[in-house]
Structure formats: structure tokens, C-alpha cells
Amino acid sequence: LSYKASKPLTTTCSDIHQIHYPEVPLHSYIDLSVAVDSGFVKYGIKLLLAKIRPGKSPSAIGGKYEAGKISARVREFGNYAVMADTAAPVIKPLNISEGKNIAKQATIRISISDNFSGIDTYNAWLNNKWILMDYDAKNRLLQYKMDERLLEGRNEFLLKVVDACGNTGTYEATLVNQK
């Protein structure tokens, strides 16, 4: 087994650890723990293991932070490092906006995305009542089909999206249902 540690990149929170060679197949999962540089332990749950590939963006693997290290199960050899995800998910309303009259719409459509660790949960409320939104992960699309919870007049809409590192994005709007 070949192993080599390299200096960290400006975007990593640990050295880069080359675990054998990426072209060599690994037939089952292995446990991998990487120590976090002391200056980054303050990020705690915002830290995760990432696969580093030359010429490509890092891939989030995940993992659990405990006692100054990130531990995860991996199924490929290659380069790994600890990275931090501190950016909230992005929420883009597609067919609603503050104060918009939605009386002639059949749905509320919202695009959600996360730049690194991925979407973990999402919850939406209409007039302080939880509503079910369908999630199309391939298209990053949340959709709510209007029903009896949409009242005549003003309606308060709230959406909270949380990524795998606990970063939260929120969107609020007052929607009008006036025929």
C-alpha cells in the first residue's frame, strides 16, 4: 500500500493524503480518518472529508467530526483531505415573489441547490402549516400543488433548506390569492 501526505491547498483544512493509487480498484469499503489542522477545528460539524482529483472540483464524501478528526467510509483509493462547508443552500423562487398574486397558478416552483455537501432536508409552511413539497433531485426542483391550504387573500410562505453540514437557507414571501 502506497501512502503520501502533501501540503494542504488554500481550500483544505488538512494535508492531502494520497491513499494508494486511484486506478487500483478497492472491492469493499474502508474506514478513513483524517486529522484536522488545529486552526480549523472550530468549524466542527461544518467539516467533511473530500476526494481531491487533479483538474476537477473536490467531491464531498461526508463523514463525522470527532476529537479533531473526520472519519468516513470510502470505497476508492485516491487523494483525500478535510474541507469546510460554511455556505448555505441557494434558494431561487421560479414562479413566486413577494406580494405576487398567484391566483391563476397551479403550483409553487422553487429551485434549490448546495455548492458542496448536498441538500439534507427541506421543509415548507403555508400560513404556519407544514406543506408537502415534491422534490425532483435531478432538476433540483421543489414543487407544491395548490390545495385548500391556500387561502383567499394574503398567505405567508416559508421554506427552510438545510445542507449536510447544517447550513440553513431560508426564503419567505407573502403571496396573494386574489381572483
N, C-alpha and C positions, 0 to 999 in steps of 0.2 A: 504494500500500500504506500503510495506516494503522498506526502503532505508538505505544504509550504505555506508560511504566513507572509503576507505582503503588507506594506504600509497602507493605512486607510485612505480612502478617497475623501474629498471635501463633503460628500453626501453620506458617508457611512459613519457609524458610531462605534466601530471596532475595526481591527485589522481585517484584511481579506484573507480568508482561509481556503486554500486550494486542497480539496479532499480528492485525491487520486485524479483521474482524467475523465472529462465529461463523455468521451466516446466509449468508455468502458461501461457495459450495462450493469446495473445493480438490480437483482431479481426480487428483492424484498426491501421493506423499509428499514432504515437505521435511525437511531436516536442521535441527534447532533445538538451539542450545546456550545454556544459561543459567548465568551466573556465580553461584557460591555465596557468600553473605555470609561473611566471614572467620571469624566466630565459630562457624560450623558445619562448616568443612572437616574437623574432627576426626572427623566421622561417616563420611566416606569412602564405602565401599560401601553404607552404610545410606541414602544419599541417592538420590532418584529424581525424575524430572520428573512433575508432576501437572497435570491440567487443572482449573482453578478455574471453577466455574459458580455464579452468584449463587443463593442459596436451596437449593443442593444440596451434598452431600458431594463433596469433591475426588475425582477419578478418577486412579488410578495409571497412568502411561504407561510408566514404566521409564526406561531409559537407562543410560549408562555414565559413571562419575565419572572424570575425568582432569584434572589440572593446575588444580584449583579450579573446574571447571565440570561440569555434567551435559549430555550430548549424547544426543539421541534423534531418531527419525524420527516425524513426526506427519503426519496426513492431514486435520486440521481447523484452521481458524483459531479463535482464541479467546484466553482468558486462561490463562497458564501460569506456574508457579512451581516452585521446588525444595522438596521436603518430605523429612523423615526418617522412616523406618520402623524403630523400635527395639523393637517389641513382638513377642514370639514367637508362633507359631501356637497356637491353642487346641485342645486335645485333650480330648474328652469320651467316655469309655467308655460304651457304651449297654447292654451286657449282660454286662460283666465287672467285677470289682472285686478288690482284694487279698484273697487267700485263698478266693475263691469256688469252689465245686465246679461245674465246667462239664460234668460227665459226660453230662448229658441235653441239652446244646446241640449244634446242628449247625454253628453259626458263632460267630465273634467279630465284633462290630459296634462301630465307633468313628466318632464324628463329628469331623471336623477342619475348621478354618476359620482364615482370616487376616484381620485387620482392614484391611489396605491393599494391600500389594504382591502378595499372592496366594501360593498354595502352589506351591513349586518342585519339591521332591522329598519322598518319604516312603519309609521302609524299616522293616521289622519283622523281628524274630527270635523264634523259639521255641526255647528251650534252646540258645541260641547258634548256631542255624542260621537263615539267612535264609529267610523265607517270602514267598510271593506273596500280596498282598492286592489285591482288586479295588477300584478307586476309581470311585465314581459322583459325578462332579463336580457335577452338577445338585443332588443331595441332600447333598453334602459328606460322603459315607459311604464308609468303608473297611470291607471285609468279607473275612474269611478263613474258608474252608470247612475244617472239621476233617479231618485226614488222619492218616497213620501217624506224623507227627512229634509228635503229641500223645501223650505217654507216660502210662502208669498212674502215679498219684501226683502229685508236685509238678512243675510246669512253669513255667519262667521266661519271661515275655513282655516284650519291649521294643519300643517304637515311637518312631522319631525323625522329626519333620516339620520341614522347612526351608522358609522363605518366600523370595521372590525377592531379598530384601536380606540373606540369610544368617542371619536369626534362627532359632534352633532351639528347638522344643518337644519334650519327652521324656515318655513315660509308661511306667512299669514296674509289673509286678504278678506275684505268684506265684499261679498258677492251679492248682487241684486237679482231677484227673481220677480220682475215686474212685466206683466203682459200688456 
